[in-house]
Amino acid sequence: MHKVTQLLRSTLCVFAFAGSMSAFAGQNVLYYQSQPDDFVGQGAEATFTGTDGTFNLRTASSSFLEATFVAPGFVHHWTLDIAAANNAVLQVGSYEANDLLGLARLSFSVDSRGCANVVGRFDVLEIVRDGNGTVTQLAVNFEQHCQGLAPALFGQFRFNSDVPVIKKAKINLENPLNARGCVEASSPAGALVSVNANDAVDATGGTSLAFNWSSSTGAVGTASAFSFNAPLTTDPANPVTVTLSITDLTNNIFRYTATRSVCVSDGTGPVIVINAPVPGQNVFGDTLILDVTIKDAVDKTITQHEVLVGQVYLSPLNPSTGHGRQNVLAKPQANGSVALTITVRATDASGNTSQQSVTVTQFP
C-alpha cells in the first residue's frame, strides 16, 4: 500500500521506487521557475507533485543521480541529472557545474527540451542512502544556464524528502495595464498602485509570514497587500520600483526578496461631449451654435480643439471649465436642406486624441 503523507497542506503520494513499494516519508515534488528567453523552461513557472505523475530516482553511481517524471499519457516529462566532478561521492553541499570545464554536471530537460554545455550550480540539501548505496531520499536546489547564456532556470527537486520547497517571492500587480504597459493615470498626480503577495507561504504551507514593503516613492507597508501613490511617469524607462522582503515566522528565517518596476502613464484621450446641436436637429441659416465640453482626467490644460466642417478650424476652449461655444456656419447658398456632419477632435498633452461627431439638417 502506498504511504500517504501530509506536507505543505497538500496530500502528496509517495510512489514505488525501483519497482518496490516506498516506505519513506516525505514528498515527491519538482518546482521550477524559468526566466524569459530560457529555452528549457520557456519562461514558465511550474510545480509537479506525486498527484501529477510518476517520480523515479536512479542511482547510476555514488557520484551520479538521474531523476525522472512522467505524467499520464506522457503529456509532461522531465529529467534531472546531477553528478559530482571527478567521480567524487555526492553528498550534502554546494556544487558549481560547467560541462566544458569538467566541473560538476547538471542537466535539466522539460518535455524533450534540453541543452548542452550547461553552466550553473546545485545544492544538495539532503541525501540518504540505504545499505546498498541506493539513494532513497534527496533534496536538491539548482540553477541552470543553457550554453552559459544569461537566462536562468531555477529548480527545486524533492524525492521522499521533508525539506520544504520555498517558492520565490512574487509581487502581483492588481491594477490593469494600459496599451503602453503602464498603470493608467487617474489624475495629474498619477495613480494609486496596488500590489500583493497573497500567494506566499511559509515552510509549513501556511501564512505565518512577516512582510516589509517599500517603494522608491518612500511609501512602506507590512501587510500582504500594499498600495501607494505613484506619480505620472514622463520617462517610461524610469519607473517606480517596489521592493518586498518576506520573513518566515515559523522558524524566523529570512526567505526572499522581490522587486517590480511599475510605470504610470496617461493612455486615455479626452472625453468630448457635444451639448448642441443634437443629432438630427434642424438648423436654419447661420444660426448653428456648436456647444462642446471637453475634459481630461490627467491633462487639465487643454486650451483648444479642432472643428471639422468641410475644413479644419482651430477653436478656443476654456481650460478651467472644458467648455467652448461658437458659431460655426455661414448661411448656405443653396435651396433646400443638406445633411451636415460636424466633427470635434481634441488631443491631450500625452498625445491621446479623441473625436465625436454630430449630423444635423441645415436649411437656408
JOKAMO-V403076 format. One record per residue. RES is the residue in three letters. OMEGA is omega in radians with two decimals (NA if undefined). Layout:
BEGIN
res | omega
RES | OMEGA
RES | OMEGA
END
This chain:
BEGIN
res | omega
MET | 3.09
HIS | 3.10
LYS | -3.10
VAL | -3.11
THR | 3.14
GLN | 3.10
LEU | -3.12
LEU | 3.10
ARG | 3.02
SER | -3.13
THR | -3.11
LEU | -3.14
CYS | 3.07
VAL | -3.01
PHE | 3.12
ALA | -3.13
PHE | 3.10
ALA | 3.04
GLY | 3.13
SER | 3.13
MET | -3.11
SER | 3.08
ALA | -3.05
PHE | 3.05
ALA | 3.09
GLY | -3.03
GLN | 2.95
ASN | -3.08
VAL | 2.96
LEU | 3.06
TYR | 3.03
TYR | 3.10
GLN | -3.05
SER | 3.10
GLN | 3.08
PRO | 3.13
ASP | 2.99
ASP | -3.04
PHE | -3.04
VAL | -3.06
GLY | 3.08
GLN | 3.11
GLY | -3.05
ALA | 3.01
GLU | -3.04
ALA | 3.06
THR | 3.08
PHE | 3.09
THR | 3.14
GLY | 3.10
THR | -3.08
ASP | -3.09
GLY | -3.02
THR | 3.06
PHE | 3.00
ASN | 3.09
LEU | -3.12
ARG | 3.07
THR | -3.14
ALA | 3.08
SER | -3.14
SER | -3.11
SER | -2.99
PHE | 3.12
LEU | 3.08
GLU | 3.08
ALA | 3.13
THR | 3.07
PHE | 3.08
VAL | 3.07
ALA | 3.12
PRO | -3.12
GLY | 3.12
PHE | -3.12
VAL | 3.04
HIS | 3.04
HIS | 3.09
TRP | 3.13
THR | 3.08
LEU | 3.06
ASP | 3.01
ILE | 3.13
ALA | 3.06
ALA | 3.13
ALA | 3.03
ASN | 3.10
ASN | 3.10
ALA | 3.14
VAL | 3.05
LEU | 3.10
GLN | -3.14
VAL | -3.13
GLY | -3.11
SER | -3.08
TYR | 3.01
GLU | -3.05
ALA | 3.06
ASN | -3.09
ASP | -3.03
LEU | -3.10
LEU | 3.11
GLY | 3.09
LEU | 3.11
ALA | -3.11
ARG | 3.06
LEU | 3.08
SER | 3.11
PHE | 3.12
SER | -3.12
VAL | 3.08
ASP | 3.10
SER | 3.03
ARG | 3.12
GLY | 3.13
CYS | 3.09
ALA | 3.09
ASN | -3.13
VAL | 2.98
VAL | -3.14
GLY | -3.13
ARG | 3.00
PHE | 3.13
ASP | 3.03
VAL | -3.10
LEU | 3.14
GLU | 3.02
ILE | -3.10
VAL | 3.12
ARG | 3.04
ASP | -3.08
GLY | 3.13
ASN | -3.12
GLY | 3.13
THR | 3.14
VAL | -3.10
THR | 3.08
GLN | -3.08
LEU | 3.01
ALA | -3.08
VAL | 2.93
ASN | -3.08
PHE | 3.08
GLU | -3.03
GLN | 3.05
HIS | 3.11
CYS | 3.13
GLN | -3.12
GLY | -3.12
LEU | -3.04
ALA | -3.10
PRO | -3.05
ALA | 2.95
LEU | 3.13
PHE | -3.10
GLY | 3.05
GLN | -3.10
PHE | 3.10
ARG | 3.07
PHE | -3.08
ASN | -3.01
SER | 3.05
ASP | 3.08
VAL | -3.03
PRO | 2.97
VAL | -3.11
ILE | 3.12
LYS | -3.13
LYS | 3.12
ALA | 3.14
LYS | 3.12
ILE | -3.13
ASN | 3.11
LEU | -3.11
GLU | -3.12
ASN | 2.99
PRO | -3.14
LEU | 3.10
ASN | -3.07
ALA | 3.12
ARG | 3.13
GLY | -3.11
CYS | 2.97
VAL | -3.11
GLU | 3.10
ALA | 3.13
SER | 3.14
SER | 3.09
PRO | -3.13
ALA | -3.13
GLY | -3.08
ALA | 2.99
LEU | -3.13
VAL | -3.13
SER | 3.12
VAL | 3.09
ASN | 3.03
ALA | -3.01
ASN | -3.12
ASP | 3.11
ALA | 3.14
VAL | 3.09
ASP | -3.05
ALA | 3.13
THR | -3.10
GLY | -3.13
GLY | -3.08
THR | 3.10
SER | -3.02
LEU | 3.02
ALA | -3.09
PHE | 3.04
ASN | -3.13
TRP | 2.97
SER | 3.08
SER | -3.13
SER | 3.03
THR | -3.11
GLY | 3.14
ALA | 3.12
VAL | 3.11
GLY | -3.09
THR | 3.09
ALA | 3.12
SER | 3.08
ALA | -3.02
PHE | 3.08
SER | -3.14
PHE | 3.12
ASN | -3.14
ALA | -3.10
PRO | 3.04
LEU | -3.08
THR | 3.11
THR | 3.10
ASP | -3.10
PRO | 3.13
ALA | -3.14
ASN | -3.06
PRO | 3.01
VAL | 3.12
THR | 3.09
VAL | 3.14
THR | 3.13
LEU | 3.00
SER | -3.11
ILE | 3.05
THR | 3.11
ASP | -3.08
LEU | 3.10
THR | 3.11
ASN | 3.12
ASN | 3.11
ILE | 3.04
PHE | -3.01
ARG | -2.99
TYR | 3.03
THR | 3.07
ALA | 3.06
THR | 3.09
ARG | 3.10
SER | -3.12
VAL | 3.04
CYS | 3.11
VAL | -3.12
SER | 3.08
ASP | 3.14
GLY | -3.09
THR | 3.13
GLY | 3.11
PRO | 3.06
VAL | -3.09
ILE | 3.06
VAL | 3.05
ILE | -3.09
ASN | 3.12
ALA | 0.05
PRO | 3.10
VAL | -3.13
PRO | 3.10
GLY | -3.11
GLN | 3.05
ASN | -3.10
VAL | -3.07
PHE | 3.09
GLY | -3.11
ASP | -3.06
THR | -3.09
LEU | 3.07
ILE | 3.08
LEU | -3.12
ASP | -3.08
VAL | 2.98
THR | -3.11
ILE | -3.13
LYS | 3.12
ASP | -3.06
ALA | -3.06
VAL | -3.10
ASP | -3.11
LYS | -3.03
THR | 3.07
ILE | -3.04
THR | 3.10
GLN | 3.10
HIS | 3.14
GLU | 3.04
VAL | -3.10
LEU | 3.05
VAL | -3.05
GLY | 3.03
GLN | -3.03
VAL | 3.03
TYR | 3.01
LEU | -3.03
SER | -3.10
PRO | 3.13
LEU | 3.10
ASN | -3.06
PRO | -3.12
SER | -3.13
THR | -3.06
GLY | -3.00
HIS | 3.06
GLY | -3.12
ARG | -3.09
GLN | 2.99
ASN | -3.00
VAL | -3.05
LEU | 2.93
ALA | -3.13
LYS | -3.12
PRO | -3.10
GLN | -3.13
ALA | 3.09
ASN | 3.13
GLY | -3.08
SER | 3.07
VAL | 3.04
ALA | -3.06
LEU | 3.11
THR | 3.12
ILE | 3.13
THR | 3.10
VAL | -3.10
ARG | 3.13
ALA | 3.13
THR | 3.14
ASP | -3.06
ALA | 3.13
SER | 3.11
GLY | 3.12
ASN | -3.09
THR | 3.06
SER | 3.04
GLN | 3.07
GLN | -3.12
SER | 3.03
VAL | 3.13
THR | -3.14
VAL | 3.07
THR | -3.08
GLN | 3.09
PHE | 3.09
PRO | NA
END
